[in-house]
């Protein structure tokens, strides 16, 4: 774990040395490049958190280098241009190419440090947003005053003080990512990036590129491990990782370094990994779908997030939280749940967990007219949701999810409905669903649907 890494590119030795000395005094790591060729080599060796780039250099000017880096996927990190002979046209061109800012020489120490601070913060937010599957800020501290939630928060705060890897388990929508972000915010890595990589959204065979990055035709794509350098990499639904990618990740963890796809120079790992899954990884190991040695690497500290039905006393507080959120951030009209509605929802099954509750609140605020939300309003809002044979309700797949996760959520609700309907008789469910029985067993295991609990 280390401070932000800054690359200083300038052909004047005195300026390079001065800037390096200043930045190292402020706790930054600093690398120097005397020209464009050296800058290319430095970017290949390691992704900087920020580049200070001189415009006028003898071999390759800064604007040409900026243009080269901006091609394809865009700039790898914030770039701050420096020049003692800048013009308005040059500054405009640099901004058009994506430069964060333009500093004139001689450099003002105060302005240099302030610009770097703002650029790094902006980049951190951008990296975190790349991992968001929903356009919604995450709760810094998980909501709930129940004994279960108080114990979980305390457990996470203790874990955060040690730089160990964590495996978070729990049902979809239970708050696994919220707890991962809370853990990061409580750790010594809190000022470094939190990068969310949804493994289930990676196309087959593309996991290595997403994790380790690539070098193609002189262009560098930095993978999630480098984007999260110094911070936390959250591997969501890690059980969906194919065996080849598991093997490559294991090799990287064993050696402490990796090669980008198409690269030849090893890149060191400096990241905390938090993995999450809705499946039982020990069962996946026994079935040969997950590597046992990788499981032990990731499962240093297990953390289980219970479903909402196991801490229903937190429902009123969660309802109030999401009402406040949607009225503040999405400007929806304020409404409050009366006591009857709160009690009704405390006894709801919550198969979709906190995500289901959040979606319900949003729907009620959009559709409602009165300031008070009553039981009838809740029943009406839930009326379009699918009723199960047991009298509960299953939330529809959220449109905010990636297609694969939305499909899995629907399949799970569908098969749970059929199992309830046929009292756990798998043969009848297979016939009703129109799929082969062996395939149905595999599907139920992969979705984490228990059969024995439904047999009568």
C-alpha positions in Angstrom: 0.0 0.0 0.0 1.5 3.3 -1.1 0.7 6.9 -2.0 -0.4 8.0 -5.5 2.1 7.4 -8.2 2.9 10.4 -10.4 4.9 10.5 -13.6 6.8 13.7 -14.4 7.6 14.2 -18.1 9.9 17.2 -18.8 13.2 17.6 -20.7 14.6 20.1 -18.2 16.5 18.2 -15.4 16.2 21.0 -12.9 12.4 21.1 -13.2 12.1 17.3 -13.0 14.2 17.3 -9.8 12.4 20.2 -8.2 9.0 18.7 -8.9 10.1 15.3 -7.7 11.4 16.7 -4.4 8.2 18.7 -3.8 5.9 15.8 -4.5 7.9 13.2 -2.5 7.7 15.6 0.5 3.9 15.5 0.1 3.9 11.7 0.3 3.6 10.9 -3.5 5.6 8.3 -5.3 7.4 9.9 -8.3 8.9 8.6 -11.5 10.6 10.8 -14.1 10.9 10.7 -17.9 13.2 13.1 -19.8 11.4 12.8 -23.1 8.4 11.2 -24.9 10.2 7.9 -25.6 11.0 7.5 -21.9 7.3 8.5 -21.0 6.0 5.7 -23.3 8.3 3.2 -21.6 7.2 4.4 -18.1 3.5 4.0 -19.0 4.2 0.4 -20.1 5.9 -0.4 -16.9 3.2 0.9 -14.6 0.0 2.8 -14.8 0.5 6.2 -13.2 -2.2 7.8 -11.1 -1.4 11.2 -12.7 1.0 12.5 -15.4 2.6 16.0 -15.4 3.4 16.5 -19.0 5.6 19.2 -20.5 4.4 20.5 -23.9 7.7 21.5 -25.6 10.2 18.6 -25.8 12.8 17.9 -28.5 11.9 14.4 -29.7 8.1 14.3 -29.3 6.0 17.2 -28.1 3.5 16.8 -25.3 0.5 17.5 -27.5 1.5 14.7 -29.9 2.0 12.4 -26.9 -1.3 13.4 -25.4 -3.0 12.7 -28.7 -1.4 9.3 -28.9 -2.6 8.3 -25.4 -6.1 9.6 -26.0 -6.7 7.3 -28.9 -8.7 4.2 -28.4 -10.0 3.9 -24.8 -8.9 7.4 -23.8 -6.3 8.7 -21.4 -5.1 6.1 -18.8 -5.2 8.7 -16.0 -5.5 12.5 -15.5 -2.9 14.4 -17.4 -1.8 17.9 -16.4 0.0 19.9 -19.1 2.9 22.2 -18.2 4.5 24.9 -20.4 6.4 28.1 -20.2 5.5 29.1 -23.7 1.8 28.1 -23.9 -0.8 29.8 -26.1 -4.6 29.8 -25.8 -4.8 27.6 -28.9 -2.4 25.0 -27.2 -4.4 25.0 -24.0 -7.7 24.5 -26.0 -6.2 21.6 -27.9 -4.9 20.0 -24.8 -8.3 20.3 -23.1 -10.0 18.9 -26.2 -7.8 15.8 -26.0 -8.8 15.3 -22.4 -6.1 17.0 -20.4 -7.3 17.8 -16.9 -5.6 21.2 -16.6 -2.9 23.4 -17.9 -0.2 24.9 -15.7 2.1 27.7 -16.7 5.8 27.8 -15.8 7.3 28.9 -13.6 5.1 26.6 -11.5 3.3 27.8 -8.5 3.7 25.3 -5.7 0.3 25.9 -4.2 -1.5 25.7 -7.6 0.5 22.6 -8.5 -0.5 20.7 -5.4 -4.1 21.8 -5.5 -4.5 20.8 -9.2 -3.0 17.4 -8.4 -5.3 16.9 -5.4 -8.4 17.8 -7.5 -7.3 15.6 -10.5 -6.7 12.6 -8.3 -10.1 12.9 -6.6 -11.9 13.3 -9.9 -10.1 10.2 -11.3 -11.0 8.2 -8.1 -14.7 9.0 -8.6 -14.5 8.1 -12.3 -12.9 4.8 -11.5 -15.6 4.0 -8.9 -18.4 4.9 -11.3 -17.0 2.5 -13.9 -18.0 -0.3 -11.5 -21.6 0.9 -10.8 -24.3 -1.2 -12.2 -27.0 1.2 -11.0 -27.1 5.0 -11.2 -27.2 5.4 -7.4 -24.7 6.3 -4.8 -23.9 3.6 -2.3 -24.6 3.8 1.4 -21.4 4.6 3.3 -22.7 2.9 6.4 -25.2 0.0 6.0 -28.6 1.0 7.4 -30.2 -0.8 10.3 -30.2 -0.7 14.2 -30.9 -4.5 14.6 -28.5 -6.6 16.6 -27.6 -8.4 13.3 -26.6 -5.1 11.6 -24.8 -3.7 14.6 -22.7 -6.8 14.8 -22.0 -6.8 11.1 -20.8 -3.2 11.1 -18.6 -3.8 14.1 -17.2 -7.0 12.4 -16.5 -5.0 9.2 -14.7 -2.3 11.1 -12.5 -4.8 12.8 -11.7 -6.6 9.5 -10.9 -3.3 7.8 -8.0 -2.6 10.2 -6.2 -5.6 8.7 -5.2 -5.8 5.1 -6.6 -9.2 4.5 -8.8 -10.5 1.7 -12.4 -11.0 2.3 -15.1 -13.3 0.8 -18.6 -11.9 1.2 -21.5 -14.3 0.8 -25.2 -13.6 0.7 -28.3 -13.5 -1.5 -28.7 -11.1 -4.4 -29.8 -7.7 -3.2 -28.8 -8.3 0.4 -26.2 -5.6 0.5 -22.9 -7.4 -0.3 -21.5 -4.4 -2.4 -22.6 -1.9 0.2 -20.6 -3.8 2.9 -17.6 -4.1 0.5 -17.6 -0.3 0.0 -18.1 0.3 3.8 -15.1 -2.0 4.5 -13.0 -0.1 2.0 -14.1 3.3 3.6 -13.0 2.1 7.0 -9.6 0.7 5.9 -6.2 2.4 5.4 -6.8 2.2 1.7 -9.8 4.5 1.8 -8.1 7.3 -0.1 -7.2 5.0 -3.0 -9.7 3.6 -5.6 -12.5 1.2 -5.1 -13.0 -0.7 -8.4 -16.0 -2.9 -8.9 -15.6 -5.7 -11.5 -18.8 -7.6 -12.1 -17.5 -11.0 -13.1 -20.9 -12.2 -14.5 -20.9 -9.3 -17.0 -17.6 -10.2 -18.6 -18.0 -12.0 -21.9 -16.6 -15.5 -22.2 -12.8 -15.5 -22.7 -12.4 -11.8 -21.9 -11.7 -12.1 -18.2 -7.9 -12.0 -18.5 -8.1 -8.7 -20.4 -10.5 -7.2 -17.9 -8.4 -8.3 -14.9 -4.9 -7.9 -16.2 -5.2 -5.4 -19.1 -3.5 -5.7 -22.5 -0.9 -4.3 -24.8 -1.9 -4.1 -28.5 -0.2 -2.2 -31.2 1.7 0.1 -28.8 -1.5 0.9 -26.9 -2.0 -0.1 -23.3 -5.3 -1.1 -21.7 -5.0 -1.1 -17.9 -7.1 -3.9 -16.3 -9.0 -3.7 -13.0 -6.0 -4.9 -11.0 -4.0 -1.8 -12.1 -6.9 0.6 -11.9 -7.4 -0.5 -8.3 -3.7 -0.2 -7.4 -3.2 0.8 -3.8 -6.9 0.4 -3.2 -9.6 -2.3 -3.3 -10.8 -4.6 -6.1 -14.3 -5.9 -5.6 -14.9 -9.1 -7.6 -18.7 -9.4 -7.7 -20.1 -12.9 -8.4 -16.6 -14.4 -8.4 -18.1 -17.9 -8.9 -18.9 -17.0 -12.5 -15.3 -16.7 -13.4 -14.2 -19.4 -15.9 -11.6 -21.9 -14.9 -8.9 -20.5 -17.2 -9.3 -17.0 -15.7 -9.3 -18.6 -12.2 -6.0 -20.2 -13.0 -4.5 -17.0 -14.2 -5.7 -15.0 -11.2 -4.3 -17.7 -8.9 -0.9 -17.4 -10.6 -0.9 -13.7 -10.2 -1.8 -14.0 -6.5 1.0 -16.6 -5.9 3.7 -14.5 -7.6 2.5 -11.1 -6.6 2.7 -9.9 -10.3 1.1 -10.5 -13.7 1.6 -10.0 -17.4 -0.9 -7.9 -19.4 -2.3 -9.8 -22.3 0.3 -9.4 -25.1 2.8 -7.8 -22.6 6.2 -9.0 -21.6 7.0 -7.0 -18.5 5.6 -8.1 -15.1 3.4 -5.7 -13.2 3.3 -5.9 -9.4 0.1 -6.3 -7.5 -0.8 -3.8 -4.7 -4.4 -4.3 -4.0 -6.9 -5.7 -1.5 -9.3 -8.1 -3.0 -12.9 -8.4 -1.8 -14.8 -11.2 -3.5 -18.5 -11.7 -3.3 -20.8 -14.6 -4.4 -24.4 -15.7 -3.9 -23.3 -19.4 -4.3 -21.7 -21.8 -1.9 -18.1 -21.8 -3.1 -17.3 -25.0 -1.2 -20.0 -26.8 -3.2 -18.6 -25.2 -6.4 -15.2 -26.6 -5.5 -16.6 -30.1 -5.0 -18.4 -29.9 -8.3 -15.1 -28.9 -10.1 -16.4 -25.5 -11.1 -14.1 -23.5 -8.8 -10.5 -24.0 -8.0 -9.9 -25.1 -4.4 -6.6 -23.3 -4.1 -8.1 -20.0 -5.3 -11.0 -20.5 -2.9 -8.5 -20.6 0.0 -6.7 -17.6 -1.3 -9.9 -15.5 -1.4 -11.5 -16.9 1.8 -9.0 -15.5 4.3 -11.9 -13.8 6.1 -15.5 -14.9 5.4 -18.3 -12.4 5.9 -21.9 -13.5 5.5 -24.6 -10.9 4.8 -28.0 -12.2 6.0 -31.2 -11.8 3.9 -33.6 -9.0 4.9 -36.1 -11.5 6.2 -33.6 -12.3 9.0 -33.5 -8.7 10.2 -37.0 -7.4 9.4 -36.9 -5.0 12.3 -34.7 -2.8 10.1 -37.4 -2.4 7.5 -38.9 0.9 8.8 -35.5 2.5 9.0 -34.7 1.3 5.4 -38.0 2.6 4.2 -37.2 6.0 5.6 -33.7 6.0 4.3 -34.8 5.4 0.7 -37.6 7.9 0.9 -35.1 10.5 2.0 -32.7 9.4 -0.7 -35.2 9.6 -3.6 -36.7 12.8 -2.5 -33.2 14.4 -2.1 -31.4 13.0 -5.1 -34.1 12.3 -7.7 -36.5 15.1 -6.6 -39.4 12.7 -6.2 -42.3 14.0 -4.0 -42.0 13.3 -0.3 -44.3 10.6 1.1 -44.1 8.7 4.4 -45.3 5.2 5.4 -47.9 5.1 8.0 -47.6 2.6 10.9 -49.9 0.1 9.2 -47.9 0.1 6.0 -44.7 -0.3 8.0 -46.0 -3.3 9.9 -47.3 -4.9 6.7 -43.9 -4.6 5.1 -42.1 -5.9 8.2 -44.0 -9.2 7.5 -43.3 -9.3 3.8 -41.1 -12.1 2.5 -38.5 -9.9 0.8 -37.2 -12.4 -1.6 -35.4 -9.6 -3.5 -34.0 -8.3 -0.2 -33.0 -4.7 0.2 -33.0 -4.2 -3.6 -36.7 -5.2 -3.7 -37.4 -2.7 -0.9 -35.6 0.1 -2.6 -37.4 -0.5 -5.9 -40.8 -0.6 -4.0 -40.1 2.8 -2.4 -39.2 4.3 -5.7 -42.3 2.9 -7.3 -44.6 4.2 -4.5 -43.0 7.7 -4.7 -43.5 7.9 -8.4 -47.1 6.5 -8.5 -48.5 8.0 -5.3 -50.4 11.2 -4.9 -51.1 11.5 -1.1 -48.4 12.3 1.3 -49.1 9.3 3.4 -48.5 5.7 2.1 -51.0 3.2 3.5 -51.3 -0.6 3.3 -53.7 -0.3 0.3 -51.0 1.8 -1.6 -48.4 -0.9 -0.9 -50.7 -3.7 -2.0 -51.6 -1.8 -5.1 -47.9 -1.2 -5.9 -47.2 -4.9 -5.3 -50.2 -6.0 -7.3 -48.2 -6.1 -10.6 -45.6 -8.3 -9.0 -45.8 -12.1 -9.3 -47.5 -13.9 -6.5 -46.0 -17.2 -5.4 -48.1 -20.3 -4.5 -47.2 -19.8 -0.9 -48.8 -16.4 -0.7 -45.6 -14.4 -0.9 -44.4 -12.2 -3.7 -41.3 -12.3 -5.8 -39.9 -9.1 -7.2 -39.4 -8.9 -10.9 -35.9 -8.7 -12.3 -34.6 -5.1 -11.9 -34.1 -3.3 -15.2 -31.0 -1.7 -13.6 -29.1 -5.0 -13.6 -26.9 -6.4 -16.4 -28.8 -8.7 -18.6 -27.2 -11.9 -17.2 -28.0 -11.0 -13.6 -31.6 -9.9 -14.5 -32.1 -13.2 -16.3 -30.8 -15.2 -13.3 -33.0 -13.2 -10.9 -36.1 -14.0 -13.1 -35.1 -17.6 -13.4 -34.7 -18.0 -9.7 -38.1 -16.4 -9.0 -39.7 -18.6 -11.7 -38.3 -21.8 -10.4 -39.0 -21.0 -6.8 -42.6 -20.4 -7.8 -42.8 -23.7 -9.6 -41.3 -25.6 -6.7 -43.8 -24.0 -4.3 -46.6 -24.9 -6.7 -45.6 -28.6 -7.0 -44.4 -29.0 -3.4 -40.8 -29.6 -4.3 -41.5 -32.3 -6.9 -38.7 -31.8 -9.3 -40.1 -34.1 -12.0 -43.3 -32.1 -12.2 -41.3 -28.8 -12.2 -39.1 -30.1 -15.0 -42.2 -31.1 -17.0 -43.9 -27.7 -16.4 -40.8 -25.8 -17.3 -40.1 -27.9 -20.3 -36.5 -28.7 -19.4 -34.7 -32.0 -18.8 -34.6 -33.0 -15.2 -30.7 -33.3 -14.9 -30.4 -29.8 -16.4 -33.0 -28.5 -13.9 -31.0 -29.9 -11.0 -27.8 -28.1 -12.3 -29.8 -24.9 -12.8 -31.2 -25.0 -9.3 -27.8 -25.5 -7.8 -26.3 -22.7 -9.8 -29.0 -20.3 -8.7 -28.8 -21.4 -5.0 -32.4 -22.6 -4.9 -33.0 -25.3 -2.2 -35.3 -28.1 -3.0 -35.6 -29.9 0.4 -37.2 -26.9 2.1 -40.2 -27.0 -0.2 -41.1 -30.7 0.0 -44.3 -31.4 1.9 
